[in-house]
Every structure is written in structure tokens, then in C-alpha cells.
Amino acid sequence: MNRRTVRDLRRANRTAVLQRLYFDGPLSRFELGPVTGLSSGSVSNVVADLVADGLLEEAGSVDSDGGRPRTLLRVAPGSGHMIGVDVGETRVRVELFDLTLTELARAERPLTQRGYDVDAIVGHIRDGITEVLAGAAVEPEALLGVGIGVPGIVAYTPESGAVVHGQTIGWDAVPLEALLRTGSPLPGSVRYFIDNGAKTLGQAEMWFGGGRGARSAVVVLFGSGVGACLVTPEVEHGRAVEWGHLTVRVRGRRCRCGALGCLEAYAGAESLLERWREAGGRPPEGTDEETALSAMLTAAHPADGAHGDPVALAVLEETAEYLGAGLSDLINLFQPERIIVGGWAGLQLGDRFLPSVRRHATAYALRYPAGKVTVDLGRLGPDAVTVGAAILPLADFFARGGRRPEPAPEGPAPAWRTALEERAPH
């Protein structure tokens, strides 16, 4: 039985107006009726309510047919703030956004010898939050929430909230949410939203990037390792897929997860650089992976047009084939409309690398699904994970009809996950 209350209906109406203005605004009250399915009276009431809450503002006017000009409305950028955090492979990046996802401040902490030491990561996140709030002069109470993208599988328990199982980084059931809550620089009313980094990347690309408008897509995170986010009509909110740990060679190279022959052991940037070294290449010493990969690309494709290093070229081509073969599995299994390649390594290798990946993906996949898929680079750049992480509290805000979040409950609240399942309008 449908037990929706008047309060539920009002919240749904507020959500409909907010989301439509967010993605398609500015719009007039007259235009909001057809696109939201609400009556003109309901639109007027909802708009008045949202304006009174400071969530909407006027954005000029347009001429109407024979009548007075119609006032355009848009979401007020300063009416809310979110923080997005990317616990990446070379650094922890923290960014503060306004409600329209315009970046206001950022902080970065490189990962050094301590790597993924839990206490170090928690400290980096706390310090980064404090730094960006101070840098933009934003009060902690103004936050709608903090979204965090992490490597690994995220599970939820009533006792600890978000718990991270990151086998490749040595995290075994790390209660990250509870650790962040202890000594947090934020008040208890500000919630943490923690999810897999490939999924937050996928959410960003589906809402604002290369996946916008697609019914089905796979967004690939190609960095030190590889991961993916699958979005289909049946899984509209996106699901993190441990794609990097598909077996591509029986009794093959040992992956950092401990197993043999994983795709990540051949296609991840970490293994790519290691194979270059084993083949006689000379990655620069004492640098991070991003710098080393840049040096490898320069060796393979010198800027002066000279012949490239054949060893670097051979390793890159082999990596392209492994990635293409891995993508063919995704094509055959899920038959997506689009595959979008992101992550710092994917963006570095970029257009020069992508045609070879496409060719191998098509060669290894079944002809029918391969003929219907496009393979392109992500459009949001290296900040896509932090943008996607910030979307988590934003989606929760939409799900509440633009109401401020309530204090964190004892167990994990599903509102933000429900909002992602309903997916933003394209």
C-alpha cells in the first residue's frame, strides 16, 4: 500500500523543481510546469518555498508571447557547500564546492613512504577539510556533507558506518567513518558519505561528463590499478566493479592483491612501469608514478619527432592490448552504450593511447555489442573523483527536497543512495 504523506509529496515536489533547475536551468515558472509534471499552482507554491529558504534566485527574464516578461530562476550557488575527497594513489585531494559544484578551495597531501597508513590518511582528510574551509571562509555548519572516494569495497555496519575493505592497499575492514568521527573538525550534524572511488568517478561522468544522456555505460578508472563503475537501466545508481581483478593470465604475474594473473598486474600504471623496468627501461628514480609515467611517454614519443624508445613503445602497446581485452569482457558481459576512460593514468595516456585500446577491445569482443559501443576519454579531468564524491551529499540534499541534513543516525542512512538510484535527469 502506498503510504505517502503530504510531507512526502511536498518533499518530492521540491526535489523535482530543484533537480530540473539544477540540470536544465535557468527556467521560468511557466516552463517548470511541463518539465516537472506539476500544476502551475504547485509550481508557484514550491518556488515560493524554495526562494524563502534561499535556495533559488532570479536569473534575468525572457519575453513571453504578448504578456509580461517571465522571470527566470536558478539554484543559488551560495546556498550550500559540499566537500569532495579523493583518497587517490599518489595523493589525498580535498576540494570545497558551492551548491553548483564550482570549486572554492582545494588542499592536497602527497602520499609518501607511509602510503596508505590508516592514521596518516585520516589525518590528511581532517587537515584538508580544515584547510579548505578556512581558505574559503566557510563555516563547518554550512556544509551539506563530506563525500569521500576510496579504493576498495565499502560496506556498512550499524556500529561503525562505512567500513573499507581495501585488499590492494592493506586495509582490512577499516572503520573509516568511525575514525573520521573521532576528533572530527566538523559538528555532528555534518555527515560523511563514503564510497568506492571508481563509483564516484562514474557518478561524476554520468551526471556532468562523458556519460550524460547514456542509459548504459562503464566508466573506467585507470591509475596505479584499474577499476570500473557499471551503470545500466537495472543498476541506475552505478555499481563499483572490481574489474582489475579479473584473471587475464593463468599463473601470471602476481597482483598487488596477492592473486596471480589479474588484469591490474598487466594494465595498471604501477605494473606498466615495472614491466618497462624489467624490459630494460629506465624510469626516473625517486619520483612518483605520475612523473615516471610522463617520462615513459616522453621516451616513447619524443617531442622533437625523433624515433621513440622501442622498449617503452612495446610495453605501452602490450598494455593497450591488455586494457582492450579487459574492456572486451565488459562489452560482452554488459553491452554498454559507452565506455569512458578516466583516472590520472588514463588521462595522461590520452588520445595517443586510446585508438590502440579501441582496436584491441573491438578485436576481442563479440561483433554485435562491439559495434554499438563507443570508447572515449572522460571529460572532467583529474578532479572527477572529488566531484563525484561531492555529488554524494548533493544527492542526499536533493532527496530531502533541499532540506538540511539531520544529525547522523546510529546506522547508515540510505537517503543519498536512494537519490543516486533515481539518477539525475539528463
ZAMARGU-4260 file (C-alpha; in steps of 0.2 Angstrom, whole numbers, plus 5000, padded with zeros to 4 digits):
<rodrens>
0) 5000/5000/5000 | 5006/5017/4996 | 5008/5027/5012 | 5015/5043/5005 | 5010/5058/5017
5) 5008/5076/5012 | 5025/5079/5019 | 5032/5066/5007 | 5023/5074/4992 | 5030/5091/4997
10) 5047/5084/4998 | 5045/5076/4981 | 5039/5092/4973 | 5053/5102/4980 | 5066/5088/4974
15) 5058/5089/4956 | 5059/5108/4955 | 5077/5109/4962 | 5084/5095/4951 | 5076/5102/4935
20) 5083/5119/4938 | 5100/5112/4943 | 5102/5102/4927 | 5092/5112/4915 | 5090/5130/4922
25) 5088/5144/4922 | 5069/5141/4919 | 5054/5151/4921 | 5039/5146/4932 | 5029/5143/4916
30) 5042/5131/4909 | 5044/5122/4926 | 5026/5115/4925 | 5028/5104/4909 | 5045/5098/4914
35) 5041/5093/4931 | 5023/5087/4929 | 5017/5099/4942 | 5002/5111/4941 | 5005/5129/4940
40) 4999/5131/4957 | 5010/5118/4964 | 5025/5126/4955 | 5021/5143/4962 | 5020/5136/4980
45) 5036/5126/4978 | 5046/5140/4971 | 5040/5152/4984 | 5045/5140/4997 | 5062/5137/4989
50) 5065/5156/4987 | 5061/5159/5005 | 5074/5145/5010 | 5087/5155/5000 | 5089/5140/4988
55) 5083/5149/4972 | 5087/5166/4965 | 5081/5176/4950 | 5092/5175/4934 | 5085/5188/4922
60) 5070/5187/4912 | 5063/5182/4895 | 5050/5189/4884 | 5033/5180/4883 | 5020/5179/4869
65) 5011/5195/4871 | 5012/5196/4890 | 5024/5202/4903 | 5042/5195/4903 | 5044/5179/4913
70) 5057/5179/4927 | 5070/5165/4926 | 5075/5156/4941 | 5091/5146/4945 | 5098/5137/4960
75) 5108/5149/4971 | 5126/5144/4971 | 5130/5150/4989 | 5115/5141/4997 | 5125/5126/5001
80) 5143/5119/5001 | 5150/5101/4999 | 5167/5094/5001 | 5174/5080/4990 | 5189/5069/4995
85) 5199/5058/4983 | 5209/5046/4993 | 5220/5043/4977 | 5235/5033/4973 | 5248/5047/4974
90) 5239/5060/4985 | 5224/5064/4995 | 5214/5078/4987 | 5201/5088/4996 | 5190/5101/4987
95) 5177/5113/4993 | 5162/5116/4981 | 5147/5128/4981 | 5130/5120/4978 | 5133/5121/4959
100) 5149/5112/4961 | 5160/5127/4957 | 5177/5124/4966 | 5180/5136/4980 | 5196/5129/4988
105) 5207/5114/4987 | 5221/5105/4998 | 5232/5091/4993 | 5243/5079/5003 | 5255/5068/4994
110) 5256/5050/4999 | 5275/5047/5004 | 5283/5032/5012 | 5269/5029/5024 | 5257/5026/5009
115) 5240/5020/5015 | 5244/5020/5033 | 5226/5022/5040 | 5231/5035/5053 | 5240/5046/5040
120) 5225/5045/5028 | 5213/5050/5042 | 5225/5065/5047 | 5226/5070/5028 | 5207/5071/5027
125) 5205/5080/5043 | 5218/5093/5039 | 5212/5095/5021 | 5194/5099/5027 | 5200/5112/5040
130) 5211/5120/5027 | 5198/5122/5013 | 5185/5128/5025 | 5197/5141/5031 | 5203/5146/5014
135) 5186/5150/5008 | 5180/5157/5025 | 5165/5144/5025 | 5158/5139/5042 | 5158/5120/5045
140) 5139/5121/5049 | 5136/5127/5031 | 5142/5110/5024 | 5129/5098/5017 | 5141/5084/5020
145) 5158/5077/5015 | 5159/5064/5001 | 5175/5053/5001 | 5180/5041/4987 | 5192/5027/4992
150) 5200/5012/4984 | 5192/4995/4989 | 5175/4989/4993 | 5164/4999/5005 | 5152/4990/5017
155) 5140/4997/5030 | 5138/4991/5048 | 5126/4999/5061 | 5141/5000/5074 | 5154/5008/5063
160) 5145/5015/5047 | 5156/5014/5032 | 5170/5001/5033 | 5183/4999/5019 | 5189/4983/5013
165) 5204/4988/5003 | 5214/4972/5000 | 5227/4980/4987 | 5231/4994/5000 | 5232/4983/5015
170) 5215/4989/5023 | 5206/4975/5031 | 5189/4981/5037 | 5195/4999/5041 | 5181/5008/5050
175) 5185/5024/5041 | 5169/5033/5045 | 5170/5030/5064 | 5189/5035/5063 | 5184/5051/5055
180) 5171/5055/5068 | 5183/5053/5082 | 5191/5070/5084 | 5182/5077/5069 | 5184/5096/5065
185) 5165/5095/5060 | 5150/5096/5070 | 5139/5080/5072 | 5126/5087/5060 | 5138/5086/5045
190) 5138/5068/5038 | 5152/5058/5029 | 5147/5049/5013 | 5160/5036/5009 | 5160/5025/4993
195) 5172/5017/4980 | 5182/5029/4970 | 5178/5021/4954 | 5160/5023/4958 | 5162/5042/4962
200) 5171/5044/4946 | 5157/5036/4937 | 5144/5046/4945 | 5153/5062/4940 | 5154/5057/4922
205) 5136/5051/4921 | 5129/5067/4929 | 5141/5080/4921 | 5153/5072/4909 | 5155/5059/4895
210) 5141/5048/4901 | 5127/5061/4901 | 5112/5055/4892 | 5118/5037/4891 | 5106/5023/4898
215) 5121/5011/4900 | 5139/5015/4902 | 5155/5008/4910 | 5167/5021/4917 | 5184/5015/4920
220) 5197/5022/4932 | 5214/5019/4926 | 5228/5023/4938 | 5241/5013/4948 | 5227/5000/4947
225) 5211/4999/4937 | 5193/4999/4942 | 5176/5002/4935 | 5159/5008/4938 | 5144/5000/4929
230) 5128/5009/4925 | 5114/5001/4917 | 5095/5003/4917 | 5094/4989/4930 | 5109/4997/4940
235) 5105/5015/4938 | 5114/5022/4953 | 5130/5014/4947 | 5140/4999/4955 | 5158/4998/4958
240) 5165/4983/4949 | 5182/4975/4954 | 5187/4974/4935 | 5205/4975/4939 | 5205/4958/4947
245) 5198/4948/4933 | 5211/4934/4929 | 5218/4938/4912 | 5233/4925/4913 | 5233/4909/4922
250) 5248/4908/4934 | 5253/4925/4928 | 5261/4940/4936 | 5257/4942/4955 | 5245/4956/4958
255) 5246/4968/4972 | 5230/4960/4979 | 5240/4944/4981 | 5232/4934/4967 | 5241/4928/4950
260) 5236/4935/4933 | 5225/4949/4937 | 5221/4962/4924 | 5229/4975/4936 | 5245/4966/4936
265) 5247/4970/4917 | 5237/4985/4914 | 5239/4996/4930 | 5251/5010/4929 | 5261/5003/4943
270) 5264/4986/4934 | 5266/4996/4917 | 5281/5005/4924 | 5288/4989/4932 | 5287/4979/4916
275) 5296/4994/4907 | 5310/4992/4920 | 5311/4974/4918 | 5312/4976/4899 | 5327/4987/4901
280) 5319/5004/4903 | 5325/5017/4915 | 5310/5025/4925 | 5317/5041/4934 | 5322/5037/4952
285) 5314/5045/4967 | 5299/5051/4958 | 5280/5047/4960 | 5271/5036/4947 | 5263/5051/4938
290) 5280/5058/4934 | 5288/5041/4930 | 5273/5038/4918 | 5276/5055/4910 | 5294/5051/4907
295) 5289/5034/4899 | 5278/5043/4887 | 5291/5056/4883 | 5303/5041/4879 | 5291/5033/4868
300) 5285/5048/4859 | 5299/5062/4860 | 5293/5079/4857 | 5306/5083/4844 | 5299/5069/4832
305) 5314/5058/4834 | 5312/5039/4835 | 5305/5033/4851 | 5312/5021/4863 | 5306/5004/4856
310) 5306/4996/4873 | 5294/5009/4880 | 5283/5008/4864 | 5282/4989/4866 | 5277/4989/4884
315) 5264/5003/4880 | 5257/4993/4866 | 5256/4977/4876 | 5247/4987/4890 | 5235/4994/4877
320) 5231/4976/4872 | 5228/4970/4890 | 5216/4985/4893 | 5207/4982/4876 | 5205/4964/4881
325) 5199/4969/4898 | 5186/4981/4890 | 5180/4967/4878 | 5175/4957/4894 | 5164/4972/4900
330) 5157/4974/4882 | 5152/4956/4881 | 5145/4955/4898 | 5136/4971/4899 | 5134/4978/4881
335) 5135/4996/4887 | 5132/5011/4875 | 5148/5019/4881 | 5164/5016/4889 | 5173/5031/4897
340) 5191/5030/4902 | 5196/5041/4917 | 5209/5041/4931 | 5226/5050/4931 | 5235/5037/4920
345) 5221/5036/4908 | 5221/5055/4905 | 5240/5055/4904 | 5240/5042/4890 | 5225/5051/4882
350) 5221/5052/4864 | 5238/5045/4859 | 5234/5029/4868 | 5216/5027/4865 | 5215/5021/4847
355) 5225/5006/4851 | 5214/5002/4866 | 5199/5004/4855 | 5206/4992/4841 | 5210/4979/4854
360) 5193/4980/4863 | 5184/4978/4846 | 5195/4963/4841 | 5192/4953/4857 | 5174/4957/4859
365) 5159/4950/4850 | 5155/4959/4834 | 5137/4964/4838 | 5140/4973/4855 | 5157/4980/4850
370) 5148/4988/4835 | 5137/4998/4847 | 5149/5004/4860 | 5160/5020/4859 | 5176/5021/4869
375) 5181/5039/4874 | 5191/5048/4887 | 5182/5056/4902 | 5178/5074/4901 | 5180/5080/4919
380) 5199/5079/4921 | 5209/5074/4936 | 5196/5081/4948 | 5182/5069/4943 | 5183/5058/4958
385) 5182/5073/4970 | 5167/5080/4960 | 5159/5063/4961 | 5162/5062/4980 | 5154/5079/4982
390) 5139/5073/4972 | 5135/5060/4987 | 5130/5074/4999 | 5122/5084/4985 | 5111/5069/4980
395) 5106/5067/4999 | 5101/5086/4999 | 5090/5083/4983 | 5082/5068/4991 | 5077/5078/5006
400) 5069/5091/4995 | 5083/5104/4999 | 5082/5102/5017 | 5097/5102/5028 | 5104/5085/5033
405) 5099/5079/5050 | 5112/5073/5063 | 5120/5056/5058 | 5109/5041/5064 | 5115/5026/5073
410) 5116/5016/5057 | 5119/5021/5039 | 5106/5032/5032 | 5100/5026/5014 | 5094/5043/5008
415) 5109/5048/4997 | 5110/5030/4990 | 5091/5031/4985 | 5094/5048/4977 | 5108/5040/4966
420) 5097/5026/4962 | 5084/5038/4955 | 5098/5046/4945 | 5099/5064/4940 | 5089/5069/4924
425) 5099/5071/4909
</rodrens>
